[in-house]
Amino acid sequence: MKKSVAALVGAFSGLALAGAALTGTAQAAEAGATATAPSCVTFEFIFVPFSAYNNYEITNGCSTTQSVKVAFEENKVDTECHSLRAGQVKAVKYVAAFTPAVKELRTC
């Protein structure tokens, strides 16, 4: 009897650990999907008179390559993923009528 109880306890413990591992993996994937980019990656609005676009420069001040996307204030849609080498500056533009101010940069 003691052996079968010990076996059941061991089986349930294994299931609990497996469930915790799966939950942790799902949470990590979810967090990565909307994680804010490191502070060494920055953006700047570039004013261009009479332009139909909102123009930005994304700068990777990190020592490693970073992949980021732009998240806007009012939209729940993010832009395509931009991969920037260390020190790289990338100019991007979005149609002004459809893109409000940038909220943040997110990892992708």
C-alpha positions in Angstrom: 0.0 0.0 0.0 2.8 2.4 0.9 4.5 1.8 -2.5 1.3 2.5 -4.5 0.7 5.8 -2.5 4.3 6.8 -3.1 3.9 6.0 -6.8 0.7 8.1 -7.0 2.3 11.0 -5.2 5.3 10.8 -7.6 3.1 10.7 -10.6 1.1 13.7 -9.5 4.2 15.6 -8.7 5.6 14.9 -12.2 2.3 16.2 -13.7 2.4 19.3 -11.6 6.0 20.1 -12.7 5.1 19.5 -16.3 2.1 21.8 -16.1 4.2 24.5 -14.4 6.9 24.2 -17.1 4.2 24.5 -19.9 2.7 27.5 -18.2 6.1 29.2 -17.8 6.8 28.6 -21.5 3.5 30.2 -22.5 4.0 33.2 -20.3 7.6 33.7 -21.5 6.4 33.6 -25.2 3.6 36.0 -24.4 5.9 38.4 -22.6 8.4 38.3 -25.5 5.6 39.2 -27.9 5.1 42.6 -26.3 8.3 43.3 -24.5 9.6 46.9 -24.6 12.9 47.2 -26.5 16.0 47.9 -24.4 16.6 51.6 -23.5 19.7 51.6 -25.7 17.4 51.4 -28.8 15.7 54.8 -29.3 13.5 56.6 -31.9 13.3 60.2 -32.9 10.5 62.0 -34.8 12.0 63.8 -37.8 10.0 66.8 -39.0 9.7 67.0 -42.8 7.6 70.0 -44.0 4.7 69.2 -46.2 5.3 65.5 -45.9 2.4 63.0 -46.0 4.4 60.8 -43.7 5.5 60.6 -40.1 9.3 60.1 -40.4 11.3 58.5 -37.6 14.9 57.5 -37.1 15.5 54.3 -35.0 19.0 54.1 -33.5 20.5 51.0 -32.0 22.9 52.2 -29.3 23.3 48.7 -27.9 26.5 46.6 -28.4 24.5 43.8 -30.1 22.1 43.5 -32.9 18.5 44.3 -31.9 15.2 43.5 -33.6 12.4 46.0 -32.9 9.0 47.1 -34.2 7.2 50.4 -33.7 4.0 50.5 -31.5 1.7 53.5 -32.0 -0.3 55.3 -29.3 -3.9 54.6 -30.5 -3.5 51.5 -32.7 -3.0 48.0 -31.4 -1.1 47.2 -34.6 2.6 47.2 -34.6 4.8 47.7 -37.7 7.1 45.2 -39.4 10.2 44.0 -37.6 13.4 46.0 -38.1 16.7 44.4 -37.4 19.5 46.9 -36.6 23.2 46.1 -36.1 25.0 47.7 -33.2 25.3 51.5 -33.9 23.0 51.4 -36.9 20.5 54.2 -37.6 17.5 53.4 -39.7 15.0 55.9 -41.2 11.4 54.7 -41.4 8.2 56.5 -42.4 4.5 55.7 -42.1 1.5 57.4 -43.7 0.6 60.2 -41.3 -3.2 59.8 -41.7 -3.0 56.2 -40.4 -0.3 56.4 -37.8 -0.6 58.5 -34.6 2.4 59.2 -32.4 4.8 56.4 -31.6 4.2 54.9 -28.1 7.3 52.7 -27.8 9.6 50.3 -29.5 9.0 46.6 -28.9 11.2 43.6 -29.4 10.3 41.2 -32.2 
